[in-house]
């Protein structure tokens, strides 16, 4: 497994239950199109699994440099 996950929000949280909204916020996402890089740990994988219908995920080897 690669050490990082690149997560991009593809769907809106409008109409979703509060639990799903909190998971999206916990991942560091705010609105569709936003992207974050998180560690590839069981806790983040579990969060992503709950919102898989709203995000796109890609495993990456290195963390990209901040702008």
C-alpha positions in Angstrom: 0.0 0.0 0.0 1.2 3.5 -0.8 1.4 5.9 2.2 -0.9 8.6 1.1 -4.4 9.0 -0.3 -5.4 11.9 -2.7 -9.1 12.5 -2.0 -11.3 14.8 -4.1 -14.9 15.6 -3.3 -17.1 15.0 -6.4 -20.6 15.3 -4.9 -22.5 17.8 -2.8 -23.6 17.1 0.8 -26.9 18.8 0.2 -29.6 16.3 1.2 -27.2 14.1 3.1 -27.6 13.1 6.7 -25.6 15.0 9.4 -23.2 12.0 9.9 -22.1 12.1 6.3 -21.6 15.9 6.5 -19.4 15.5 9.6 -17.3 12.8 7.9 -16.7 15.1 4.8 -15.7 17.9 7.2 -13.5 15.5 9.2 -11.6 14.6 6.0 -10.9 18.4 5.4 -13.3 18.8 2.5 -15.7 21.7 2.1 -17.4 21.6 -1.3 -17.2 19.7 -4.6 -13.9 20.1 -6.4 -11.8 20.5 -3.2 -8.9 18.1 -2.7 -6.9 16.9 0.3 -4.0 14.4 0.8 -4.4 12.2 3.9 -2.4 9.4 5.4 -3.3 5.9 4.3 -4.4 4.6 7.7 -7.4 2.4 8.7 -9.2 5.4 10.3 -9.1 7.5 7.1 -10.0 4.4 5.0 -13.1 3.9 7.2 -14.1 7.6 6.8 -13.7 7.3 3.0 -15.7 4.1 2.9 -18.7 5.9 4.4 -18.6 8.7 1.8 -17.4 6.8 -1.2 -20.4 8.0 -3.2 -19.2 11.6 -2.8 -15.4 11.3 -3.3 -12.8 10.1 -5.7 -9.7 8.4 -4.2 -6.3 7.7 -5.6 -3.2 6.2 -3.8 0.0 8.2 -4.1 3.5 7.5 -3.0 4.7 10.9 -1.9 2.9 13.9 -0.4 2.8 16.8 -2.9 4.6 20.1 -2.0 2.4 22.9 -0.5 2.0 26.0 -2.7 
